[in-house]
Amino acid sequence: MSQLSLYLDDHTILSVQKGAKAARTSLSKYVARILTEHFAGNGNWSDDFLATLGSITDETFTTPEEPATTADARRERL
C-alpha cells in the first residue's frame, strides 16, 4: 500500500482530527476512507441525477451570449 504525506493548515487538520475521533478511527484510515469514497465514482451524486445532465430538449432553453467587453467599467491604472 502506498503512503502519502499531506500538508494541512491548522483549521483543516483540526477538522480532520475531529472527524476521525467521531468515527473512532485513525487519521490515516479516516482520510483514506474520505478519498476512496470521493474517487469511487461520481462523489455524492446519484446515477439517476447524473443521467439527467444534458437531457433538456426545450428549444427556449439557450445559453446567453457573452456581453461585449466594451460594457466593462473603466479600470484604474496602478
C-alpha positions, 0 to 999 in steps of 0.5 A, a space after each residue: 500500500 502506498 503512503 502519502 504525506 499531506 500538508 494541512 493548515 491548522 483549521 483543516 487538520 483540526 477538522 480532520 482530527 475531529 472527524 476521525 475521533 467521531 468515527 473512532 478511527 485513525 487519521 490515516 484510515 479516516 482520510 483514506 476512507 474520505 478519498 476512496 469514497 470521493 474517487 469511487 465514482 461520481 462523489 455524492 451524486 446519484 446515477 439517476 441525477 447524473 443521467 439527467 445532465 444534458 437531457 433538456 430538449 426545450 428549444 427556449 432553453 439557450 445559453 446567453 451570449 457573452 456581453 461585449 467587453 466594451 460594457 466593462 467599467 473603466 479600470 484604474 491604472 496602478 
